[in-house]
């Protein structure tokens, strides 16, 4: 699947984004869940989404099938001052090559957090150590797509390395959109029982098991969650957020445990929908400031200048 020209309709739909963060008095947005991939893998991922593959399970048109340069420029127009370049390995032998690409991408892309990944394989501890030494500031693993348990013995040293280095890892641990034997709160809780200092960021607020993942975030000091796709009409129709958990969501957000995530560019709606959904919760401007900038700024040492 080839890249497409920038869609003026999407650009127009996203035009209100700068006004959103300017009204809050923020220097911009920090998005911890953005994907940039090598061209061949990016093409395969987009094809998989748009074919409604078995781990997607529904129609999912990717709205930002643009070149890397156009997507970086769009993030700049929106005021996304800091963003990740998350890649994730789905088989042995690919993580190390992905890390070389994503770390090179970050070096060439202002605002991009150096990002890396790993897979349960004998070499994992070595190349994770090398990635950290090379500047990696955030990792990503996808238990659903990767098809592995977080407690796989081959990863035990890796989790320990991340905990010791204080480098966060974004973990797709929830069942949404399609659950597998390795997703859900129980496998993730088993991981945290072994590595309670692990600085993990649970993707998608742990959907659909919001309550259970909130429990883990409250129990473990270094566990956070990202908002990716939550509160958008697209996800609300699949796994709506329980209204009874809104007070806890506010509490967690004000405590620095909820970070903005979007899944850009692999989303079937405009980027602005994510922010509109967060604002619609009416949890207060302080909550929005924490979620959309300050908590990530504290975690990654971002500055307003």
Order of alpha helices (4+ residues) and beta strands (2+ residues): alpha-alpha-beta-alpha-alpha-beta-alpha-beta-alpha-beta-alpha-alpha-beta-alpha-beta-alpha-beta-alpha-alpha-beta-alpha-alpha-alpha
